[in-house]
């Protein structure tokens, strides 16, 4: 089995990256100034979801990648969706992208980006106040102070893990997790790769004692470990996108969560105090990684699934 990307897949990835980076760095965008908002604020509540971006993603076919062409979609598969969501993770795309993507064939307007869809995931509901459609029972939901200022959250009463996995299409059946779990893993992978790149670049540019800090062995080891984590997670996520094996999906989410969180922490270590500034955005990758780790399938669930299969 060949896991190498095709020319079309590389072109898709490049196109999504160009669109997201151009749109999210534009003046007036939710991240155009390089900051999410003043410390202590919640940009989701302050600025709201960027509806223009959502519609632009719909026009570009982001949400309809896996819809058949006869239904107005692009007609691609899960591997291509994973590549797109990896790019979304790189730029910290704000909004309930996974839920909207999985609802593209179920909810009118979701594929075109005209309808914003969120879903109850365990006991959490991201972007509840901004969503046009909520999948699942969100009655009794109360606002929750989110560690990630770009992801407003609500909590609903219930048992953690119940109803986890976004929509019915994303949750999968009794045999294991569905594509929604893998899309969260892809976002985590994108974040892990981006923080690795940011750490390497900063290590090249930042000088201490007359030398780039990347010349010091301790910093080199941090960057090398970050690359290993990201590439191991990449292999797992890409393979699970091809095989769709429930255990491989669980393993991919576990590895991607770990890579995203630990790489962001190590990137902060390389940056020092600069990593906590709004301009650097390194801390935002860590905060988003923490939130994503609680969506789709948490580590305890993935570990139990893998252990049970041994």
C-alpha positions in Angstrom: 0.0 0.0 0.0 1.4 3.4 -1.1 1.0 6.1 1.5 2.8 8.8 -0.5 0.7 11.8 -1.4 -0.4 12.2 -5.0 0.1 15.4 -7.0 -3.6 16.2 -6.7 -3.4 15.8 -2.9 -0.3 18.0 -2.7 -2.1 20.6 -4.8 -5.2 20.4 -2.5 -3.1 20.9 0.6 -1.2 23.8 -0.9 -4.5 25.4 -2.0 -6.1 25.1 1.4 -3.0 26.4 3.1 -2.9 29.5 0.8 -6.5 30.2 1.4 -6.4 29.9 5.2 -3.1 31.8 5.6 -4.2 34.6 3.3 -7.7 34.9 4.9 -6.6 34.6 8.6 -3.7 37.1 8.1 -5.9 39.7 6.4 -6.4 43.1 8.1 -9.6 43.1 10.1 -9.8 39.3 10.4 -10.2 37.6 13.8 -6.4 36.9 13.7 -5.3 39.6 11.3 -3.3 41.6 13.9 -1.6 38.4 15.1 -3.5 38.4 18.4 -6.7 36.8 19.5 -7.8 39.7 21.7 -6.8 41.3 24.9 -5.7 39.1 27.8 -8.6 37.8 29.7 -11.1 38.3 26.9 -12.9 35.7 24.8 -12.5 36.6 21.1 -15.4 34.2 20.3 -17.7 36.3 22.4 -16.0 39.7 21.5 -15.7 39.3 17.7 -18.0 36.4 16.9 -17.5 33.8 14.3 -16.1 35.1 11.0 -19.1 34.4 8.7 -17.3 35.7 5.7 -14.5 33.2 6.2 -17.1 30.4 6.7 -18.8 31.3 3.4 -15.4 31.5 1.6 -14.5 28.1 2.9 -17.8 26.8 1.6 -17.3 28.3 -1.8 -13.9 26.7 -1.9 -15.4 23.3 -1.3 -13.8 22.9 2.2 -17.0 21.6 3.8 -18.1 19.5 0.8 -14.9 17.7 0.1 -16.4 14.3 0.9 -19.9 14.9 -0.6 -20.5 13.0 -3.9 -20.3 15.1 -7.0 -24.0 14.3 -7.8 -24.9 16.1 -4.6 -22.9 19.1 -5.3 -19.7 18.1 -3.5 -16.1 17.6 -4.5 -16.3 13.8 -4.4 -13.0 13.2 -2.5 -12.3 10.9 0.4 -11.2 10.9 4.0 -7.5 11.2 3.2 -8.1 14.5 1.4 -10.3 15.7 4.3 -7.5 14.9 6.7 -5.1 17.0 4.6 -7.5 19.9 4.7 -8.0 19.7 8.4 -4.3 19.4 9.0 -4.0 22.8 7.4 -6.9 24.1 9.6 -4.9 23.0 12.6 -1.8 24.8 11.5 -3.5 28.2 11.4 -5.8 27.6 14.5 -8.9 28.0 12.4 -11.6 29.3 14.7 -15.1 27.8 14.6 -16.8 24.4 14.7 -15.2 23.2 11.5 -15.5 19.4 12.2 -19.2 19.5 13.1 -20.0 21.7 10.1 -18.0 19.4 7.8 -19.7 16.2 9.0 -23.1 17.9 8.7 -22.6 19.0 5.1 -24.7 16.2 3.7 -27.4 16.5 6.5 -28.0 20.1 7.2 -29.1 22.6 4.5 -26.5 25.3 3.9 -23.7 23.6 5.8 -21.8 22.6 2.7 -21.9 26.1 1.4 -20.8 27.6 4.7 -24.1 29.5 5.0 -25.1 27.4 8.0 -22.8 27.1 11.0 -23.3 23.7 12.7 -22.0 22.6 16.1 -22.7 19.5 18.1 -22.7 18.2 21.6 -19.5 16.3 22.1 -19.4 14.5 25.4 -20.5 17.3 27.7 -18.9 20.1 25.7 -20.5 22.2 23.0 -18.0 24.5 21.1 -19.4 27.8 19.6 -22.9 27.2 20.8 -23.9 30.8 20.8 -22.7 31.3 17.2 -24.2 28.1 15.7 -27.3 28.1 13.5 -27.9 24.4 14.1 -26.9 22.3 17.1 -26.8 18.5 16.7 -27.5 16.7 19.9 -29.3 17.7 23.1 -27.8 21.0 24.3 -30.6 21.8 26.8 -29.4 23.1 30.1 -26.0 24.1 28.6 -24.1 26.7 30.6 -21.1 28.8 29.5 -17.8 27.4 30.4 -14.6 29.5 30.7 -12.5 28.1 28.0 -8.7 27.8 28.3 -8.6 28.6 24.6 -9.7 32.2 24.0 -10.5 31.2 20.3 -12.9 28.5 21.3 -15.9 29.5 23.4 -17.4 26.5 25.1 -20.6 25.5 26.9 -21.1 22.5 29.1 -24.2 20.3 29.1 -25.3 18.1 32.0 -24.5 14.4 31.5 -21.9 11.8 31.7 -18.5 12.6 30.1 -18.1 10.5 26.9 -21.8 10.1 26.3 -22.6 11.2 22.7 -19.0 11.9 22.0 -17.8 12.1 18.4 -19.9 15.0 16.9 -22.6 13.9 14.5 -23.9 10.4 13.9 -21.7 10.3 10.8 -18.7 11.4 12.8 -19.3 9.3 15.9 -19.1 5.9 14.2 -20.9 2.8 15.4 -20.3 0.4 18.3 -17.1 -0.8 16.5 -15.2 2.4 17.2 -14.8 6.0 16.4 -15.8 7.6 13.1 -14.2 10.2 10.8 -14.9 13.1 13.2 -12.3 11.7 15.6 -9.7 11.5 12.8 -10.4 15.1 11.7 -9.7 16.3 15.2 -6.5 14.2 15.1 -5.6 15.9 11.8 -6.0 19.3 13.3 -3.8 18.3 16.2 -1.2 17.0 13.7 -1.2 20.4 11.9 -0.7 22.2 15.2 2.1 19.9 16.2 3.9 20.4 12.8 3.4 24.2 13.0 4.9 24.5 16.5 7.8 22.4 15.5 8.5 24.7 12.6 8.1 27.8 14.8 10.6 26.5 17.3 13.2 25.7 14.7 12.8 29.1 13.1 13.0 30.9 16.4 16.1 28.8 17.3 17.8 30.0 14.1 16.9 33.7 14.6 17.3 34.2 18.4 20.8 34.8 19.5 22.3 34.4 23.0 25.9 34.7 24.0 26.7 35.7 20.4 25.3 32.5 18.9 21.9 31.4 17.7 20.2 29.4 20.4 19.8 26.6 18.0 23.5 26.0 18.3 23.0 24.7 21.8 22.5 21.0 22.2 19.6 21.3 24.7 17.6 23.3 22.2 18.5 21.0 19.3 17.3 18.0 21.4 13.9 19.8 22.0 13.5 20.5 18.3 14.5 16.9 17.3 12.0 15.4 19.7 9.2 17.7 18.4 9.9 16.6 14.8 9.8 12.9 15.8 6.5 13.4 17.6 5.0 15.2 14.6 6.1 12.7 12.1 5.0 9.6 14.1 1.6 11.3 14.5 1.5 12.1 10.8 2.2 8.4 9.8 -0.6 7.3 12.2 -3.1 9.9 11.0 -2.5 9.3 7.3 -2.6 5.5 7.6 -5.9 5.7 9.6 -7.4 7.9 6.9 -6.7 5.2 4.4 -7.6 2.1 6.4 -10.4 3.6 8.5 -9.7 0.9 11.0 -11.3 1.9 14.4 -8.2 1.0 16.4 -5.9 2.9 14.1 -8.1 5.9 14.3 -8.0 5.7 18.1 -4.2 5.3 18.0 -3.9 8.3 15.6 -6.0 10.5 17.9 -3.9 9.4 20.9 -0.6 10.2 19.2 -1.8 13.4 17.6 -3.1 14.7 21.0 0.2 13.9 22.6 2.2 15.5 19.8 0.1 18.7 19.7 0.3 19.3 23.5 3.9 18.3 24.0 5.2 20.1 20.9 3.4 23.3 22.0 5.0 23.0 25.4 8.5 22.5 24.0 7.9 25.4 21.5 7.1 27.6 24.5 10.3 26.4 26.1 12.4 27.4 23.1 10.7 30.8 22.8 10.9 31.5 26.5 8.8 34.5 27.6 8.1 35.4 24.0 6.0 32.4 23.6 3.4 33.8 26.0 2.9 37.0 24.0 -0.1 37.5 21.7 2.2 38.2 18.8 3.9 34.8 19.0 0.7 32.8 19.3 2.6 29.7 20.6 0.5 29.7 23.7 -2.6 29.6 21.6 -1.5 26.3 20.0 -1.1 24.8 23.5 -4.5 26.0 24.6 -6.2 24.8 21.5 -4.5 21.4 21.8 -5.8 21.1 25.3 -9.4 21.7 24.1 -9.2 19.4 21.1 -7.8 16.6 23.3 -11.2 16.7 25.0 -13.2 16.4 21.7 -13.9 13.5 19.5 -12.2 10.8 21.7 -10.3 11.5 24.9 -7.0 9.7 25.7 -8.6 7.5 28.3 -11.2 6.2 25.8 -8.5 5.6 23.1 -6.3 3.8 25.6 -9.1 1.6 26.7 -10.0 0.7 23.1 -6.4 -0.2 22.3 -5.9 -2.1 25.5 -9.1 -4.1 25.0 -7.9 -5.2 21.6 -4.6 -6.6 22.8 
